[in-house]
């Protein structure tokens, strides 16, 4: 059986797809699985050995498209049609992904129509997942991907596994500390998710006073690199920055050896979960039920008066996104201390 998964969202979205792929491979050991993600997301799937081939397409946003992207996509479609997939699973809830699925010529196609009802046109070509509004608002994206996949394959959903970045797929980073360390990741492309670097500095100094070294993870963006450099200065000599020089397999290697991860809601947070590490996550406007760290010990820290999506009376009410800037340093430090104690207890019991 030949299967194609399509998800053209951001980098973290690609990683969140891995439980559905792992579960599919367990149920169909002989299946050949190909994946299409947007350019720039392919490397984070390096740690999922259940995937046989990763292909890329241009970003869905019109502002990012070029003529060369159109040519590349035509070549991609030609390759996919020759492969004659049995099942195509479109997980990105995007028109771009659905067009790719349709043009690829698969025998059976499934997508999610819960957020926005599909038009009559798309219903001609796709099996559509529909979830009640209440259920969808409290449904992690891992579960949503699992349900679409089960619908496509006509199987039961089952218990979703964790995110996947296998230990044997990590790569080494030469500057990894020799002692116990925590990974801090303050950077994000979304300004509304950022937390002041001075606050991260206070958290980092608390961690070093507790006997940990700190690795400050930074993406290649020059602003993230500069912020990481400043953060290391604020923390002191027990902090080192990746300076935007690590790829995703190298960051996975750093995370696999770390004590835990602390950062904002971003792809690095999901990678920490894929590496099985406890997570302290600063959440501002992100939807907690959709994106919380999957199947690892975690602490979500939000502003004191933040809307709580888990309360039954709040689920269907409109709300204003909380301001990440209002998250208190003391709350993040308390969350880190809680994870440290939990790690110690688990080490003692083990």
C-alpha positions as CSV (number, residue, x, y, z in Angstrom):
1,X,0.0,0.0,0.0
2,X,1.3,3.4,-1.0
3,X,0.3,6.3,1.3
4,X,0.8,10.1,0.9
5,X,0.5,12.6,3.8
6,X,0.2,16.3,3.0
7,X,0.6,19.1,5.5
8,X,1.7,22.5,4.3
9,X,1.7,24.4,7.6
10,X,4.6,25.6,9.6
11,X,7.6,23.5,11.0
12,X,5.9,22.5,14.2
13,X,2.8,21.3,12.2
14,X,5.0,18.9,10.3
15,X,6.3,17.3,13.6
16,X,2.8,17.1,15.0
17,X,1.9,14.9,12.1
18,X,4.4,12.1,13.1
19,X,2.1,10.3,15.6
20,X,-0.4,9.6,12.8
21,X,2.4,8.3,10.6
22,X,3.9,6.1,13.3
23,X,0.5,4.6,14.2
24,X,-0.2,4.0,10.5
25,X,3.1,2.2,10.0
26,X,2.4,0.0,13.0
27,X,-0.9,-1.0,11.6
28,X,0.5,-1.4,8.1
29,X,4.1,-2.5,8.4
30,X,4.5,-3.0,4.7
31,X,3.1,0.4,3.7
32,X,5.3,2.9,1.7
33,X,4.8,6.4,3.2
34,X,5.6,9.6,1.5
35,X,5.1,13.1,3.0
36,X,4.8,16.6,1.5
37,X,5.5,19.6,3.7
38,X,6.3,23.2,2.9
39,X,9.9,24.1,2.1
40,X,12.0,24.5,5.3
41,X,10.0,22.0,7.3
42,X,11.5,18.8,5.9
43,X,14.5,18.6,8.2
44,X,12.5,18.3,11.4
45,X,11.0,15.0,10.0
46,X,14.6,13.5,9.7
47,X,13.9,11.8,13.0
48,X,10.9,9.8,11.8
49,X,12.2,6.5,10.3
50,X,8.6,5.5,9.4
51,X,8.7,8.0,6.6
52,X,10.1,6.6,3.3
53,X,10.4,9.9,1.5
54,X,9.9,13.6,2.3
55,X,9.0,16.0,-0.5
56,X,8.5,19.8,-0.4
57,X,6.2,22.4,-1.9
58,X,6.3,26.2,-1.7
59,X,4.6,28.1,1.1
60,X,0.8,28.4,0.7
61,X,0.9,32.2,1.2
62,X,0.7,34.0,-2.1
63,X,3.3,36.6,-1.0
64,X,5.9,33.8,-0.9
65,X,5.3,32.3,-4.3
66,X,7.5,32.5,-7.3
67,X,7.3,31.4,-10.9
68,X,10.0,28.7,-10.1
69,X,7.7,27.4,-7.4
70,X,4.9,26.8,-10.0
71,X,7.4,24.8,-12.1
72,X,8.6,22.8,-9.2
73,X,5.0,22.0,-8.2
74,X,4.2,20.8,-11.7
75,X,7.2,18.5,-11.5
76,X,6.1,17.3,-8.1
77,X,2.5,16.5,-9.3
78,X,3.9,14.6,-12.2
79,X,6.1,12.5,-9.9
80,X,3.2,11.8,-7.5
81,X,0.8,10.8,-10.3
82,X,3.4,8.2,-11.5
83,X,3.5,6.8,-8.0
84,X,-0.2,5.9,-8.0
85,X,-0.9,6.3,-4.3
86,X,-3.7,4.2,-2.8
87,X,-4.6,6.7,0.0
88,X,-3.9,10.5,0.3
89,X,-4.3,12.1,3.7
90,X,-4.5,16.0,3.6
91,X,-3.8,17.2,7.1
92,X,-3.2,20.9,6.6
93,X,-6.8,22.1,6.1
94,X,-5.6,24.2,3.2
95,X,-6.7,24.6,-0.4
96,X,-3.1,24.2,-1.5
97,X,-2.9,20.8,0.1
98,X,-6.2,19.7,-1.3
99,X,-5.3,20.7,-4.8
100,X,-2.0,18.8,-4.5
101,X,-4.0,15.8,-3.2
102,X,-6.5,16.0,-6.0
103,X,-3.9,16.4,-8.8
104,X,-1.9,13.6,-7.4
105,X,-4.6,11.2,-8.5
106,X,-4.9,9.0,-5.4
107,X,-7.7,6.4,-5.2
108,X,-8.9,7.6,-1.8
109,X,-8.5,11.0,-0.2
110,X,-9.5,12.4,3.2
111,X,-9.3,15.9,4.7
112,X,-10.7,17.8,7.7
113,X,-13.7,20.0,7.2
114,X,-14.5,20.8,10.8
115,X,-13.1,24.3,11.0
116,X,-14.8,25.5,7.8
117,X,-17.4,23.3,6.0
118,X,-16.1,22.1,2.7
119,X,-17.7,23.3,-0.5
120,X,-19.7,21.0,-2.7
121,X,-16.7,20.9,-5.1
122,X,-14.3,19.5,-2.5
123,X,-16.9,17.0,-1.2
124,X,-16.9,15.4,-4.7
125,X,-13.3,14.4,-4.2
126,X,-12.7,14.0,-0.5
127,X,-13.9,12.1,2.5
128,X,-14.5,14.8,5.1
129,X,-13.9,14.7,8.8
130,X,-16.5,16.7,10.8
131,X,-16.2,17.3,14.5
132,X,-18.7,19.1,16.8
133,X,-17.6,22.6,17.7
134,X,-17.1,21.8,21.4
135,X,-15.1,18.7,20.6
136,X,-12.9,20.5,18.1
137,X,-12.1,23.4,20.5
138,X,-10.6,20.9,23.0
139,X,-9.0,18.6,20.5
140,X,-5.2,18.5,20.2
141,X,-3.9,18.7,16.6
142,X,-2.4,15.3,17.1
143,X,-5.8,13.8,17.7
144,X,-7.2,15.7,14.8
145,X,-4.5,14.3,12.5
146,X,-5.1,10.8,13.8
147,X,-8.8,11.0,13.1
148,X,-8.4,12.2,9.5
149,X,-5.9,9.4,9.0
150,X,-8.2,6.8,10.5
151,X,-11.0,8.0,8.2
152,X,-8.8,7.8,5.2
153,X,-7.7,4.2,6.0
154,X,-11.1,3.1,7.3
155,X,-9.6,2.0,10.6
156,X,-10.0,2.8,14.3
157,X,-8.2,5.8,15.8
158,X,-6.5,4.0,18.6
159,X,-4.1,5.4,21.2
160,X,-1.9,8.1,19.6
161,X,1.8,7.7,20.2
162,X,4.1,10.5,21.1
163,X,5.8,12.9,18.6
164,X,8.7,11.2,16.9
165,X,12.4,12.0,16.7
166,X,14.3,8.8,17.2
167,X,17.5,8.8,19.2
168,X,19.4,7.1,16.5
169,X,18.6,9.9,14.1
170,X,20.0,12.8,16.2
171,X,23.3,14.5,15.3
172,X,26.0,15.8,17.7
173,X,26.8,19.4,18.5
174,X,30.4,20.0,19.6
175,X,29.6,22.6,22.3
176,X,27.2,20.6,24.4
177,X,27.9,21.1,28.1
178,X,29.5,18.2,30.0
179,X,27.3,18.5,33.1
180,X,23.5,18.8,33.7
181,X,21.9,21.5,31.5
182,X,18.6,23.0,30.6
183,X,17.6,24.2,27.1
184,X,16.1,27.7,26.9
185,X,14.4,28.7,23.7
186,X,13.1,32.3,23.8
187,X,12.9,33.0,20.0
188,X,9.9,32.8,17.8
189,X,8.9,34.4,14.5
190,X,5.6,35.6,16.1
191,X,6.1,38.8,17.9
192,X,2.9,38.3,20.0
193,X,4.4,35.1,21.4
194,X,7.6,36.7,22.6
195,X,8.5,37.1,26.3
196,X,11.0,39.8,27.3
197,X,14.6,38.6,27.2
198,X,15.2,40.2,30.6
199,X,12.7,37.8,32.0
200,X,14.4,34.8,30.4
201,X,17.6,36.1,32.0
202,X,16.1,35.9,35.4
203,X,14.9,32.4,34.7
204,X,18.4,31.4,33.5
205,X,20.2,32.8,36.5
206,X,17.8,30.9,38.7
207,X,18.6,27.7,36.9
208,X,22.4,28.2,37.2
209,X,22.0,29.0,40.9
210,X,20.2,25.6,41.1
211,X,23.3,23.9,39.7
212,X,22.4,23.7,36.0
213,X,24.2,25.0,32.9
214,X,22.0,26.6,30.2
215,X,22.0,26.1,26.5
216,X,20.2,28.9,24.8
217,X,18.7,27.6,21.5
218,X,18.4,30.1,18.7
219,X,17.3,29.8,15.1
220,X,19.3,31.3,12.2
221,X,17.4,34.6,12.1
222,X,19.8,37.4,13.0
223,X,17.4,38.9,15.6
224,X,17.1,35.5,17.3
225,X,20.9,35.1,17.3
226,X,21.4,38.6,18.8
227,X,18.7,37.9,21.5
228,X,20.4,34.6,22.4
229,X,23.8,36.4,22.7
230,X,22.3,39.0,25.0
231,X,20.5,36.3,27.1
232,X,23.8,34.5,27.6
233,X,25.3,37.7,28.8
234,X,22.4,38.2,31.2
235,X,22.7,34.6,32.6
236,X,26.5,34.6,33.0
237,X,29.4,32.2,32.3
238,X,27.3,29.0,32.7
239,X,25.3,29.8,29.5
240,X,26.2,29.0,25.9
241,X,24.2,29.8,22.7
242,X,23.7,27.7,19.7
243,X,24.1,31.0,17.8
244,X,21.8,29.8,15.0
245,X,24.3,27.2,13.9
246,X,22.4,24.0,14.8
247,X,20.1,22.1,12.4
248,X,17.0,20.3,13.7
249,X,18.8,16.9,14.2
250,X,21.6,18.6,16.2
251,X,19.0,20.4,18.3
252,X,17.3,17.1,18.9
253,X,20.7,15.7,20.0
254,X,21.1,18.6,22.5
255,X,17.5,18.1,23.8
256,X,17.9,14.3,24.2
257,X,20.8,14.9,26.7
258,X,19.2,17.8,28.5
259,X,17.2,17.8,31.8
260,X,14.3,19.7,30.4
261,X,13.2,22.4,28.0
262,X,11.8,25.9,28.8
263,X,10.6,28.3,26.1
264,X,7.7,29.7,24.1
265,X,5.2,27.8,22.1
266,X,7.1,27.1,18.9
267,X,8.6,24.2,16.8
268,X,11.5,23.8,19.3
269,X,9.0,23.1,22.1
270,X,7.4,20.3,20.1
271,X,10.8,18.9,19.2
272,X,11.5,18.7,23.0
273,X,8.3,16.7,23.4
274,X,9.4,14.5,20.4
275,X,12.6,13.9,22.3
276,X,10.6,12.9,25.4
277,X,11.8,15.8,27.5
278,X,9.7,17.6,30.2
279,X,8.6,21.1,29.0
280,X,8.0,24.4,30.7
281,X,6.1,26.5,28.0
282,X,5.2,30.2,28.1
283,X,1.8,30.5,26.3
284,X,0.3,33.8,25.3
285,X,-2.2,33.8,22.4
286,X,-1.7,30.2,21.4
287,X,-4.6,27.8,21.8
288,X,-3.5,25.5,24.7
289,X,-5.8,22.5,23.8
290,X,-4.4,22.5,20.3
291,X,-0.7,22.9,20.9
292,X,0.3,21.8,24.5
293,X,3.4,19.6,24.7
294,X,2.2,16.2,23.6
295,X,2.6,13.1,25.9
296,X,5.5,14.5,28.1
297,X,5.4,16.0,31.6
298,X,4.8,19.8,31.1
299,X,3.8,23.0,32.8
300,X,2.0,25.7,30.8
301,X,2.5,29.2,32.1
302,X,0.1,31.9,31.1
303,X,-0.8,35.4,32.3
304,X,-2.6,35.4,35.7
305,X,-6.0,36.4,34.2
306,X,-5.7,34.4,31.0
307,X,-8.8,32.8,29.5
308,X,-8.9,29.1,30.6
309,X,-10.1,27.0,27.6
310,X,-10.5,23.9,29.7
311,X,-13.4,25.3,31.8
312,X,-16.7,24.1,30.4
313,X,-18.3,27.5,30.7
314,X,-15.6,29.1,28.7
315,X,-15.3,26.7,25.7
316,X,-17.9,28.4,23.5
317,X,-17.4,32.0,24.7
318,X,-15.5,34.5,22.6
319,X,-12.3,35.8,24.3
320,X,-9.4,38.2,23.8
321,X,-6.0,36.7,23.3
322,X,-3.9,37.1,26.5
323,X,-0.7,39.2,26.4
324,X,2.4,37.1,26.6
325,X,4.2,40.1,28.2
326,X,2.1,39.8,31.3
327,X,3.4,36.3,32.2
328,X,5.1,36.6,35.6
329,X,8.8,35.6,36.0
330,X,7.9,34.0,39.4
331,X,5.4,31.7,37.7
332,X,7.9,30.5,35.2
333,X,10.5,29.9,37.9
334,X,8.0,28.0,40.0
335,X,7.1,25.8,36.9
336,X,10.8,25.1,36.4
337,X,11.3,24.2,40.1
338,X,8.3,21.9,39.8
339,X,9.8,20.0,36.8
340,X,13.2,19.8,38.7
341,X,11.5,18.2,41.7
342,X,9.5,15.8,39.4
343,X,12.7,14.8,37.6
344,X,14.4,14.1,40.9
345,X,11.5,12.0,42.2
346,X,11.5,10.0,38.9
347,X,15.2,9.5,39.2
348,X,14.9,8.3,42.8
349,X,12.0,5.9,41.9
350,X,13.9,4.6,38.9
